[in-house]
Amino acid sequence: MLRGGDADRDAQAPNREAPTGRIARRLFIHIGGFDPAPPEQVYRLFARETGRFRRVWSALTTMTEPEHRPDGADWTIETTGRNWRVSTRIRLVRWDDLMEAYAAAPWWRRIGRGVLACLDFVVGGALHRYVRTAWRYALFFLYPPLTVLAFAVAAGLGGAALSRATGSALAGALLGAAAFTALLSGPGRWFKLPLAFDDWTFASAYVRVPPKILADRLDRLAADIVAAARDGEVDEIVLLGHSLGAVLAVDAIDRALALEPDLGRTGPPVALVTVGSSVLKIALHGRAARFRAALARVAVADGPFWVEYQALSDVMNFYKTDPVGDAGLVPSGRPLVRVVRISRMLDPDYYRRIWGRFFRLHCQFVRGNDRRTAYDYFMLACGPLAVRETACLPDGPASAFATDGSLIERAPANVAAERAGSEIVLAQ
């Protein structure tokens, strides 16, 4: 079954070949963040958001139904512009099944484990480094434990008031305990505290060693990347990691390089894209030696191209930071950091409606845009330009397409824009 709404118009599209050297076939691997959405839900969201992509870029799309497998799901999207055509195999790497194990525990246990995990990040020096590196992220970190503390204070004050009024310390203690439980089980769940604490519980464990089921999955992903590079059936391999998925993406590339040190130097180009990244969330923990070593190896590998996109309005990413240098490693010139504006991606009225909905803003990195800007998730997945070229253009894909959606004939972008990792490239 074809999806996308414009399948019936596909035959009417101009049958012109893409300019020489452009991408016609791509393997695009997506690793999402700590969001317990099953592959079916991710696929439906992807299909829905292609509507925005088609409107903004005057493109046509057709999509196959997903093929499910234990590690995720695959589907193909065919994208046609005025003078270009791209076939992309989307590979979704799932780990929502790992999150289900956390969610299966009672809410009070999830919150208790999460509080201990947050304390682990404080003791491990991460909070201090968050404040120094990206204070907005420090506030995001403090949100769950401070909310629990506020509930405890409110319940304690209520209990104390009843104790004074009745002269019974027992009555006050019982009321305080009942109120605290009610706040956690009611408003606490509305504020998604159990999920937020699950995130930190997982991160605390990952700092030391990934769960075996996830490590095995990353090993299989690394082997698939290497096999695709050796097969040479695609023009580009892209691995995009969003949020905590960016950590897994770095880990996967490190494992792939261990299997094939020439990855990206021979065969098709390989690109690592990290968006709304939590790389420093893990790397700034004092005990994250294993991950920092992997990060250091990926940072100096000259095969895969690495670009990271950051945004001010996303409090769940590390804004204007160097994921390598700020992790205490020697800056290597990677990744290329592009600072973009989510407000420029969306219709102004819609942006005003979602402003303050931090998780929704965070997820815009993997949604369709309302405007042509320097960052576009679907152009990275479905567009005719290689990720390296898109990332190095001054205004990203907005620099390369005419109003009618045709690709402007030009020489490849000057990759001198790929600067030292400590240099931040601002984009409008």
C-alpha positions as a Markdown table, in Angstrom:
| # | Residue | x | y | z |
|---|---|---|---|---|
| 1 | Met | 0.0 | 0.0 | 0.0 |
| 2 | Leu | 1.3 | 3.5 | -0.9 |
| 3 | Arg | 1.0 | 6.4 | 1.5 |
| 4 | Gly | 1.6 | 10.1 | 1.1 |
| 5 | Gly | -1.4 | 11.6 | -0.6 |
| 6 | Asp | 0.4 | 12.5 | -3.9 |
| 7 | Ala | 0.9 | 9.0 | -5.2 |
| 8 | Asp | -1.6 | 9.5 | -7.9 |
| 9 | Arg | 0.3 | 12.5 | -9.2 |
| 10 | Asp | 3.7 | 10.8 | -9.2 |
| 11 | Ala | 3.4 | 9.9 | -12.9 |
| 12 | Gln | 2.8 | 13.5 | -13.8 |
| 13 | Ala | 6.1 | 14.7 | -12.3 |
| 14 | Pro | 8.8 | 15.8 | -14.7 |
| 15 | Asn | 11.0 | 12.8 | -15.6 |
| 16 | Arg | 14.4 | 14.5 | -15.4 |
| 17 | Glu | 17.4 | 13.1 | -13.8 |
| 18 | Ala | 19.0 | 14.6 | -10.7 |
| 19 | Pro | 22.1 | 16.7 | -11.3 |
| 20 | Thr | 25.3 | 14.7 | -11.5 |
| 21 | Gly | 26.7 | 13.7 | -8.2 |
| 22 | Arg | 23.5 | 14.0 | -6.2 |
| 23 | Ile | 21.9 | 11.4 | -4.0 |
| 24 | Ala | 19.4 | 9.1 | -5.6 |
| 25 | Arg | 19.4 | 6.2 | -3.1 |
| 26 | Arg | 19.8 | 6.6 | 0.6 |
| 27 | Leu | 19.7 | 4.4 | 3.7 |
| 28 | Phe | 18.4 | 6.6 | 6.5 |
| 29 | Ile | 18.6 | 5.1 | 10.0 |
| 30 | His | 16.6 | 6.8 | 12.8 |
| 31 | Ile | 17.1 | 6.4 | 16.5 |
| 32 | Gly | 14.6 | 8.3 | 18.6 |
| 33 | Gly | 14.9 | 9.5 | 22.2 |
| 34 | Phe | 13.5 | 8.1 | 25.4 |
| 35 | Asp | 9.9 | 8.2 | 24.2 |
| 36 | Pro | 7.9 | 4.9 | 24.5 |
| 37 | Ala | 6.3 | 5.1 | 21.1 |
| 38 | Pro | 6.1 | 1.8 | 19.3 |
| 39 | Pro | 7.2 | 1.5 | 15.6 |
| 40 | Glu | 3.6 | 1.7 | 14.4 |
| 41 | Gln | 3.1 | 5.0 | 16.0 |
| 42 | Val | 6.4 | 6.4 | 14.7 |
| 43 | Tyr | 5.5 | 5.3 | 11.2 |
| 44 | Arg | 2.1 | 7.0 | 11.4 |
| 45 | Leu | 3.7 | 10.2 | 12.6 |
| 46 | Phe | 6.3 | 10.1 | 9.9 |
| 47 | Ala | 3.6 | 9.6 | 7.3 |
| 48 | Arg | 1.6 | 12.5 | 8.7 |
| 49 | Glu | 4.5 | 14.9 | 8.8 |
| 50 | Thr | 5.4 | 14.2 | 5.1 |
| 51 | Gly | 2.4 | 16.4 | 4.3 |
| 52 | Arg | 4.2 | 19.4 | 5.6 |
| 53 | Phe | 7.3 | 18.4 | 3.7 |
| 54 | Arg | 5.4 | 18.1 | 0.5 |
| 55 | Arg | 3.8 | 21.5 | 0.9 |
| 56 | Val | 7.0 | 23.4 | 1.8 |
| 57 | Trp | 9.3 | 21.9 | -0.8 |
| 58 | Ser | 6.7 | 21.2 | -3.6 |
| 59 | Ala | 7.7 | 17.6 | -3.7 |
| 60 | Leu | 5.7 | 14.4 | -4.3 |
| 61 | Thr | 6.1 | 11.3 | -2.1 |
| 62 | Thr | 5.0 | 7.7 | -2.0 |
| 63 | Met | 5.5 | 5.4 | 1.0 |
| 64 | Thr | 5.4 | 1.7 | 1.5 |
| 65 | Glu | 3.9 | 0.0 | 4.5 |
| 66 | Pro | 6.4 | -0.8 | 7.3 |
| 67 | Glu | 8.1 | -4.1 | 7.5 |
| 68 | His | 8.4 | -5.0 | 11.1 |
| 69 | Arg | 11.3 | -6.9 | 12.7 |
| 70 | Pro | 12.5 | -7.5 | 16.3 |
| 71 | Asp | 15.0 | -4.5 | 16.2 |
| 72 | Gly | 12.6 | -2.1 | 14.6 |
| 73 | Ala | 10.8 | -1.4 | 11.3 |
| 74 | Asp | 11.8 | -0.5 | 7.7 |
| 75 | Trp | 9.9 | 1.3 | 4.9 |
| 76 | Thr | 10.7 | 3.0 | 1.7 |
| 77 | Ile | 9.8 | 6.5 | 0.7 |
| 78 | Glu | 10.1 | 7.7 | -2.9 |
| 79 | Thr | 10.5 | 11.5 | -3.2 |
| 80 | Thr | 10.2 | 13.4 | -6.5 |
| 81 | Gly | 11.0 | 17.1 | -7.0 |
| 82 | Arg | 11.0 | 19.1 | -10.2 |
| 83 | Asn | 14.4 | 17.9 | -11.4 |
| 84 | Trp | 15.3 | 15.3 | -8.8 |
| 85 | Arg | 14.2 | 11.9 | -7.4 |
| 86 | Val | 15.4 | 10.1 | -4.3 |
| 87 | Ser | 14.5 | 6.6 | -3.0 |
| 88 | Thr | 15.1 | 6.3 | 0.7 |
| 89 | Arg | 15.0 | 3.2 | 2.8 |
| 90 | Ile | 14.0 | 4.3 | 6.3 |
| 91 | Arg | 15.2 | 2.1 | 9.1 |
| 92 | Leu | 13.8 | 2.7 | 12.5 |
| 93 | Val | 15.8 | 1.4 | 15.4 |
| 94 | Arg | 13.4 | 0.6 | 18.2 |
| 95 | Trp | 14.1 | 0.6 | 21.9 |
| 96 | Asp | 10.6 | 1.4 | 23.2 |
| 97 | Asp | 10.4 | -2.2 | 24.4 |
| 98 | Leu | 13.2 | -1.5 | 26.8 |
| 99 | Met | 11.2 | 1.5 | 28.1 |
| 100 | Glu | 8.2 | -0.8 | 28.7 |
| 101 | Ala | 10.2 | -2.6 | 31.4 |
| 102 | Tyr | 10.6 | 0.6 | 33.3 |
| 103 | Ala | 6.9 | 1.6 | 32.8 |
| 104 | Ala | 5.7 | -1.8 | 34.1 |
| 105 | Ala | 6.9 | -0.9 | 37.6 |
| 106 | Pro | 4.5 | 0.9 | 40.0 |
| 107 | Trp | 4.6 | 4.6 | 39.7 |
| 108 | Trp | 6.0 | 5.0 | 43.2 |
| 109 | Arg | 8.9 | 2.7 | 42.5 |
| 110 | Arg | 9.6 | 4.5 | 39.2 |
| 111 | Ile | 9.8 | 7.8 | 41.1 |
| 112 | Gly | 11.9 | 6.4 | 43.8 |
| 113 | Arg | 14.4 | 4.9 | 41.4 |
| 114 | Gly | 14.4 | 8.1 | 39.5 |
| 115 | Val | 15.3 | 10.2 | 42.5 |
| 116 | Leu | 18.2 | 7.9 | 43.2 |
| 117 | Ala | 19.3 | 8.2 | 39.6 |
| 118 | Cys | 19.2 | 12.0 | 39.8 |
| 119 | Leu | 21.3 | 11.8 | 43.0 |
| 120 | Asp | 23.8 | 9.7 | 41.1 |
| 121 | Phe | 24.2 | 12.5 | 38.5 |
| 122 | Val | 24.7 | 15.0 | 41.2 |
| 123 | Val | 27.3 | 12.9 | 43.0 |
| 124 | Gly | 28.9 | 12.1 | 39.6 |
| 125 | Gly | 29.5 | 15.8 | 39.0 |
| 126 | Ala | 27.1 | 16.0 | 36.1 |
| 127 | Leu | 24.8 | 18.7 | 37.6 |
| 128 | His | 27.8 | 21.0 | 38.3 |
| 129 | Arg | 28.9 | 20.5 | 34.7 |
| 130 | Tyr | 25.4 | 21.1 | 33.3 |
| 131 | Val | 25.3 | 24.4 | 35.2 |
| 132 | Arg | 28.7 | 25.4 | 33.8 |
| 133 | Thr | 28.0 | 24.2 | 30.2 |
| 134 | Ala | 24.3 | 24.8 | 29.6 |
| 135 | Trp | 22.3 | 26.2 | 32.5 |
| 136 | Arg | 19.0 | 25.6 | 30.7 |
| 137 | Tyr | 19.7 | 21.9 | 30.6 |
| 138 | Ala | 20.5 | 22.1 | 34.3 |
| 139 | Leu | 17.0 | 23.4 | 34.9 |
| 140 | Phe | 15.6 | 20.6 | 32.8 |
| 141 | Phe | 17.5 | 18.1 | 35.0 |
| 142 | Leu | 16.2 | 19.7 | 38.2 |
| 143 | Tyr | 12.6 | 19.8 | 37.1 |
| 144 | Pro | 11.6 | 16.2 | 38.2 |
| 145 | Pro | 13.3 | 16.2 | 41.7 |
| 146 | Leu | 12.3 | 19.8 | 42.5 |
| 147 | Thr | 8.7 | 19.0 | 41.6 |
| 148 | Val | 8.8 | 16.0 | 44.0 |
| 149 | Leu | 10.3 | 18.3 | 46.6 |
| 150 | Ala | 7.6 | 20.9 | 46.1 |
| 151 | Phe | 4.9 | 18.2 | 46.5 |
| 152 | Ala | 6.6 | 17.0 | 49.7 |
| 153 | Val | 6.8 | 20.6 | 51.1 |
| 154 | Ala | 3.1 | 21.2 | 50.2 |
| 155 | Ala | 2.0 | 17.9 | 51.8 |
| 156 | Gly | 4.2 | 18.6 | 54.9 |
| 157 | Leu | 2.7 | 22.1 | 55.3 |
| 158 | Gly | -0.8 | 20.7 | 55.1 |
| 159 | Gly | 0.0 | 18.0 | 57.7 |
| 160 | Ala | 1.6 | 20.5 | 60.0 |
| 161 | Ala | -1.5 | 22.8 | 59.8 |
| 162 | Leu | -3.8 | 19.9 | 60.7 |
| 163 | Ser | -1.5 | 18.9 | 63.5 |
| 164 | Arg | -1.6 | 22.4 | 65.0 |
| 165 | Ala | -5.4 | 22.6 | 64.6 |
| 166 | Thr | -6.1 | 19.2 | 66.1 |
| 167 | Gly | -3.2 | 18.8 | 68.5 |
| 168 | Ser | -2.6 | 15.4 | 67.0 |
| 169 | Ala | 0.8 | 14.8 | 65.5 |
| 170 | Leu | -0.4 | 11.4 | 64.1 |
| 171 | Ala | -3.3 | 13.1 | 62.3 |
| 172 | Gly | -0.9 | 15.6 | 60.7 |
| 173 | Ala | 1.5 | 12.9 | 59.7 |
| 174 | Leu | -1.2 | 10.8 | 58.2 |
| 175 | Leu | -2.6 | 13.7 | 56.2 |
| 176 | Gly | 0.9 | 14.7 | 55.0 |
| 177 | Ala | 1.6 | 11.2 | 53.8 |
| 178 | Ala | -1.8 | 10.9 | 52.1 |
| 179 | Ala | -1.4 | 14.3 | 50.4 |
| 180 | Phe | 2.1 | 13.5 | 49.2 |
| 181 | Thr | 0.9 | 10.2 | 47.8 |
| 182 | Ala | -2.1 | 11.9 | 46.1 |
| 183 | Leu | 0.1 | 14.6 | 44.5 |
| 184 | Leu | 2.5 | 12.0 | 43.1 |
| 185 | Ser | -0.2 | 9.7 | 41.8 |
| 186 | Gly | -2.3 | 12.5 | 40.4 |
| 187 | Pro | -0.5 | 15.7 | 39.3 |
| 188 | Gly | 2.8 | 13.8 | 39.2 |
| 189 | Arg | 1.5 | 11.6 | 36.4 |
| 190 | Trp | 0.0 | 14.5 | 34.6 |
| 191 | Phe | 3.4 | 16.2 | 34.7 |
| 192 | Lys | 4.9 | 12.9 | 33.4 |
| 193 | Leu | 7.2 | 12.5 | 36.3 |
| 194 | Pro | 7.3 | 8.7 | 36.1 |
| 195 | Leu | 8.5 | 8.9 | 32.5 |
| 196 | Ala | 11.0 | 11.7 | 33.3 |
| 197 | Phe | 12.4 | 9.6 | 36.1 |
| 198 | Asp | 12.6 | 6.5 | 33.9 |
| 199 | Asp | 14.7 | 8.5 | 31.5 |
| 200 | Trp | 17.2 | 9.4 | 34.3 |
| 201 | Thr | 17.1 | 5.8 | 35.6 |
| 202 | Phe | 18.0 | 4.5 | 32.2 |
| 203 | Ala | 20.7 | 7.1 | 31.8 |
| 204 | Ser | 22.3 | 6.3 | 35.1 |
| 205 | Ala | 22.6 | 2.7 | 34.1 |
| 206 | Tyr | 23.9 | 3.5 | 30.6 |
| 207 | Val | 26.7 | 5.6 | 32.1 |
| 208 | Arg | 28.2 | 2.4 | 33.4 |
| 209 | Val | 27.2 | -0.2 | 30.8 |
| 210 | Pro | 24.3 | -0.4 | 28.3 |
| 211 | Pro | 21.7 | -3.1 | 28.9 |
| 212 | Lys | 22.7 | -6.3 | 27.1 |
| 213 | Ile | 19.6 | -6.3 | 24.9 |
| 214 | Leu | 20.5 | -2.8 | 23.7 |
| 215 | Ala | 24.2 | -3.5 | 23.3 |
| 216 | Asp | 23.3 | -6.5 | 21.1 |
| 217 | Arg | 20.9 | -4.4 | 19.1 |
| 218 | Leu | 23.6 | -1.7 | 18.6 |
| 219 | Asp | 26.1 | -4.4 | 17.5 |
| 220 | Arg | 23.6 | -5.7 | 14.9 |
| 221 | Leu | 23.0 | -2.1 | 13.7 |
| 222 | Ala | 26.8 | -1.5 | 13.4 |
| 223 | Ala | 27.1 | -4.7 | 11.3 |
| 224 | Asp | 24.2 | -3.6 | 9.1 |
| 225 | Ile | 25.8 | -0.2 | 8.5 |
| 226 | Val | 29.1 | -1.9 | 7.5 |
| 227 | Ala | 27.3 | -4.4 | 5.3 |
| 228 | Ala | 25.4 | -1.5 | 3.5 |
| 229 | Ala | 28.6 | 0.4 | 3.0 |
| 230 | Arg | 30.3 | -2.7 | 1.5 |
| 231 | Asp | 27.3 | -3.5 | -0.7 |
| 232 | Gly | 27.5 | -0.1 | -2.4 |
| 233 | Glu | 23.8 | -0.2 | -3.3 |
| 234 | Val | 23.1 | 3.3 | -1.8 |
| 235 | Asp | 24.7 | 6.6 | -2.5 |
| 236 | Glu | 24.7 | 7.7 | 1.2 |
| 237 | Ile | 24.2 | 6.2 | 4.7 |
| 238 | Val | 22.8 | 8.5 | 7.3 |
| 239 | Leu | 22.4 | 7.7 | 11.0 |
| 240 | Leu | 20.3 | 10.3 | 12.8 |
| 241 | Gly | 20.0 | 10.2 | 16.6 |
| 242 | His | 17.5 | 12.4 | 18.4 |
| 243 | Ser | 17.8 | 13.3 | 22.1 |
| 244 | Leu | 19.1 | 10.3 | 24.1 |
| 245 | Gly | 19.1 | 8.5 | 20.7 |
| 246 | Ala | 22.1 | 10.7 | 19.8 |
| 247 | Val | 24.1 | 8.8 | 22.5 |
| 248 | Leu | 23.1 | 5.5 | 21.0 |
| 249 | Ala | 24.0 | 6.8 | 17.5 |
| 250 | Val | 27.5 | 7.7 | 18.6 |
| 251 | Asp | 27.8 | 4.3 | 20.3 |
| 252 | Ala | 26.6 | 2.6 | 17.1 |
| 253 | Ile | 29.1 | 4.5 | 14.8 |
| 254 | Asp | 31.9 | 3.6 | 17.2 |
| 255 | Arg | 31.0 | -0.1 | 17.0 |
| 256 | Ala | 30.8 | 0.2 | 13.2 |
| 257 | Leu | 34.2 | 1.7 | 13.0 |
| 258 | Ala | 35.6 | -1.2 | 15.1 |
| 259 | Leu | 34.3 | -3.5 | 12.4 |
| 260 | Glu | 35.4 | -1.3 | 9.5 |
| 261 | Pro | 38.0 | 1.4 | 10.2 |
| 262 | Asp | 37.6 | 2.7 | 6.6 |
| 263 | Leu | 33.9 | 3.3 | 7.1 |
| 264 | Gly | 33.1 | 6.5 | 5.1 |
| 265 | Arg | 36.5 | 6.6 | 3.5 |
| 266 | Thr | 35.7 | 3.8 | 1.1 |
| 267 | Gly | 32.2 | 3.0 | -0.3 |
| 268 | Pro | 29.3 | 5.5 | 0.1 |
| 269 | Pro | 29.7 | 8.5 | 2.4 |
| 270 | Val | 28.4 | 8.0 | 5.9 |
| 271 | Ala | 26.9 | 10.8 | 8.0 |
| 272 | Leu | 26.1 | 11.0 | 11.7 |
| 273 | Val | 23.5 | 13.6 | 12.5 |
| 274 | Thr | 22.7 | 14.4 | 16.2 |
| 275 | Val | 19.7 | 16.6 | 16.9 |
| 276 | Gly | 18.3 | 17.8 | 20.2 |
| 277 | Ser | 21.3 | 15.9 | 21.5 |
| 278 | Ser | 21.9 | 14.3 | 24.9 |
| 279 | Val | 25.5 | 13.4 | 24.3 |
| 280 | Leu | 26.7 | 15.7 | 27.0 |
| 281 | Lys | 24.0 | 14.4 | 29.4 |
| 282 | Ile | 26.0 | 11.2 | 29.5 |
| 283 | Ala | 29.5 | 12.4 | 28.8 |
| 284 | Leu | 29.5 | 14.9 | 31.7 |
| 285 | His | 28.9 | 12.2 | 34.3 |
| 286 | Gly | 32.2 | 11.4 | 36.1 |
| 287 | Arg | 31.8 | 7.7 | 35.6 |
| 288 | Ala | 31.0 | 7.8 | 31.9 |
| 289 | Ala | 34.6 | 6.7 | 30.9 |
| 290 | Arg | 33.3 | 4.0 | 28.5 |
| 291 | Phe | 31.1 | 6.4 | 26.6 |
| 292 | Arg | 33.7 | 9.3 | 26.5 |
| 293 | Ala | 36.2 | 6.8 | 25.0 |
| 294 | Ala | 33.7 | 5.9 | 22.3 |
| 295 | Leu | 32.9 | 9.7 | 21.8 |
| 296 | Ala | 36.7 | 10.4 | 21.4 |
| 297 | Arg | 37.1 | 7.7 | 18.8 |
| 298 | Val | 34.1 | 8.9 | 16.7 |
| 299 | Ala | 35.4 | 12.5 | 17.0 |
| 300 | Val | 38.7 | 11.7 | 15.4 |
| 301 | Ala | 37.5 | 9.2 | 12.8 |
| 302 | Asp | 37.9 | 11.0 | 9.4 |
| 303 | Gly | 35.5 | 8.7 | 7.5 |
| 304 | Pro | 32.0 | 9.5 | 8.8 |
| 305 | Phe | 30.9 | 13.1 | 8.6 |
| 306 | Trp | 29.3 | 14.4 | 11.8 |
| 307 | Val | 27.0 | 17.4 | 12.2 |
| 308 | Glu | 25.0 | 18.4 | 15.3 |
| 309 | Tyr | 22.0 | 20.8 | 15.2 |
| 310 | Gln | 21.2 | 22.8 | 18.3 |
| 311 | Ala | 18.4 | 25.3 | 19.2 |
| 312 | Leu | 17.9 | 27.8 | 22.0 |
| 313 | Ser | 14.2 | 27.1 | 22.5 |
| 314 | Asp | 14.8 | 23.4 | 23.1 |
| 315 | Val | 15.7 | 23.3 | 26.8 |
| 316 | Met | 16.3 | 19.5 | 26.4 |
| 317 | Asn | 19.5 | 20.0 | 24.3 |
| 318 | Phe | 22.8 | 21.5 | 25.0 |
| 319 | Tyr | 22.7 | 24.9 | 23.2 |
| 320 | Lys | 25.9 | 26.4 | 21.8 |
| 321 | Thr | 28.1 | 23.7 | 23.0 |
| 322 | Asp | 30.9 | 21.5 | 21.6 |
| 323 | Pro | 29.9 | 17.9 | 22.4 |
| 324 | Val | 33.6 | 16.8 | 22.3 |
| 325 | Gly | 35.5 | 19.7 | 23.8 |
| 326 | Asp | 32.9 | 20.4 | 26.5 |
| 327 | Ala | 33.0 | 16.7 | 27.5 |
| 328 | Gly | 36.6 | 17.3 | 28.5 |
| 329 | Leu | 38.1 | 15.7 | 25.4 |
| 330 | Val | 40.6 | 17.3 | 23.0 |
| 331 | Pro | 38.6 | 19.2 | 20.3 |
| 332 | Ser | 39.0 | 17.4 | 17.0 |
| 333 | Gly | 37.2 | 19.6 | 14.5 |
| 334 | Arg | 34.1 | 17.4 | 14.8 |
| 335 | Pro | 31.2 | 17.7 | 14.9 |
| 336 | Leu | 30.2 | 20.6 | 12.8 |
| 337 | Val | 27.7 | 22.4 | 15.1 |
| 338 | Arg | 24.8 | 24.3 | 13.5 |
| 339 | Val | 22.7 | 26.5 | 15.7 |
| 340 | Val | 19.2 | 26.8 | 14.2 |
| 341 | Arg | 15.9 | 28.5 | 15.2 |
| 342 | Ile | 12.8 | 26.4 | 15.8 |
| 343 | Ser | 10.7 | 29.6 | 15.5 |
| 344 | Arg | 11.9 | 29.9 | 11.9 |
| 345 | Met | 10.8 | 26.3 | 11.1 |
| 346 | Leu | 7.1 | 26.8 | 12.0 |
| 347 | Asp | 4.2 | 29.0 | 11.2 |
| 348 | Pro | 4.3 | 32.0 | 13.7 |
| 349 | Asp | 0.8 | 31.3 | 15.1 |
| 350 | Tyr | 1.5 | 27.6 | 15.6 |
| 351 | Tyr | 4.9 | 28.4 | 17.2 |
| 352 | Arg | 3.1 | 30.7 | 19.7 |
| 353 | Arg | 0.6 | 27.9 | 20.6 |
| 354 | Ile | 3.3 | 25.4 | 21.4 |
| 355 | Trp | 5.8 | 27.8 | 23.0 |
| 356 | Gly | 6.4 | 26.5 | 26.5 |
| 357 | Arg | 5.5 | 22.9 | 25.5 |
| 358 | Phe | 9.1 | 21.8 | 25.9 |
| 359 | Phe | 8.7 | 18.2 | 24.7 |
| 360 | Arg | 6.9 | 19.3 | 21.6 |
| 361 | Leu | 9.6 | 21.9 | 20.8 |
| 362 | His | 12.2 | 19.2 | 21.4 |
| 363 | Cys | 10.5 | 16.9 | 18.9 |
| 364 | Gln | 10.4 | 19.5 | 16.1 |
| 365 | Phe | 13.9 | 18.2 | 15.2 |
| 366 | Val | 12.1 | 15.0 | 13.9 |
| 367 | Arg | 9.0 | 16.6 | 12.5 |
| 368 | Gly | 8.1 | 18.4 | 9.3 |
| 369 | Asn | 8.6 | 22.1 | 9.0 |
| 370 | Asp | 6.2 | 24.9 | 7.8 |
| 371 | Arg | 9.0 | 26.9 | 6.2 |
| 372 | Arg | 12.2 | 26.4 | 4.4 |
| 373 | Thr | 15.1 | 26.8 | 6.8 |
| 374 | Ala | 18.6 | 25.7 | 7.5 |
| 375 | Tyr | 17.4 | 22.5 | 9.2 |
| 376 | Asp | 14.8 | 20.2 | 7.8 |
| 377 | Tyr | 14.5 | 16.6 | 9.0 |
| 378 | Phe | 12.8 | 15.4 | 5.8 |
| 379 | Met | 15.4 | 17.0 | 3.5 |
| 380 | Leu | 18.1 | 15.1 | 5.4 |
| 381 | Ala | 16.1 | 11.9 | 4.9 |
| 382 | Cys | 14.6 | 12.4 | 1.5 |
| 383 | Gly | 16.4 | 15.2 | -0.3 |
| 384 | Pro | 18.9 | 15.0 | -3.2 |
| 385 | Leu | 21.8 | 16.6 | -1.4 |
| 386 | Ala | 24.3 | 14.7 | 0.7 |
| 387 | Val | 24.2 | 15.5 | 4.4 |
| 388 | Arg | 27.7 | 17.0 | 4.3 |
| 389 | Glu | 26.6 | 19.4 | 1.6 |
| 390 | Thr | 23.3 | 20.3 | 3.3 |
| 391 | Ala | 25.1 | 21.0 | 6.6 |
| 392 | Cys | 27.8 | 23.2 | 5.0 |
| 393 | Leu | 25.5 | 25.4 | 3.0 |
| 394 | Pro | 24.9 | 28.8 | 4.6 |
| 395 | Asp | 21.1 | 28.3 | 4.9 |
| 396 | Gly | 21.1 | 24.5 | 4.6 |
| 397 | Pro | 18.6 | 23.1 | 2.1 |
| 398 | Ala | 17.0 | 26.6 | 1.8 |
| 399 | Ser | 20.1 | 27.7 | -0.1 |
| 400 | Ala | 19.7 | 25.0 | -2.8 |
| 401 | Phe | 16.2 | 25.0 | -4.0 |
| 402 | Ala | 14.2 | 27.3 | -6.2 |
| 403 | Thr | 10.7 | 28.5 | -5.4 |
| 404 | Asp | 9.1 | 25.7 | -7.5 |
| 405 | Gly | 11.1 | 23.1 | -5.6 |
| 406 | Ser | 13.7 | 22.4 | -8.3 |
| 407 | Leu | 17.3 | 21.8 | -7.2 |
| 408 | Ile | 19.5 | 24.7 | -8.3 |
| 409 | Glu | 22.5 | 23.6 | -10.4 |
| 410 | Arg | 25.6 | 24.5 | -8.5 |
| 411 | Ala | 29.0 | 23.2 | -7.5 |
| 412 | Pro | 29.0 | 21.2 | -4.2 |
| 413 | Ala | 29.2 | 23.4 | -1.1 |
| 414 | Asn | 32.6 | 24.4 | 0.1 |
| 415 | Val | 33.3 | 22.0 | 2.9 |
| 416 | Ala | 35.6 | 24.5 | 4.5 |
| 417 | Ala | 32.5 | 25.4 | 6.5 |
| 418 | Glu | 33.3 | 22.2 | 8.4 |
| 419 | Arg | 35.1 | 24.0 | 11.2 |
| 420 | Ala | 36.6 | 23.1 | 14.5 |
| 421 | Gly | 34.1 | 21.6 | 16.8 |
| 422 | Ser | 34.5 | 24.6 | 19.2 |
| 423 | Glu | 33.3 | 27.0 | 16.5 |
| 424 | Ile | 29.5 | 27.3 | 16.4 |
| 425 | Val | 27.9 | 28.1 | 13.0 |
| 426 | Leu | 24.8 | 30.2 | 13.4 |
| 427 | Ala | 22.0 | 29.7 | 10.9 |
| 428 | Gln | 18.9 | 31.8 | 10.4 |
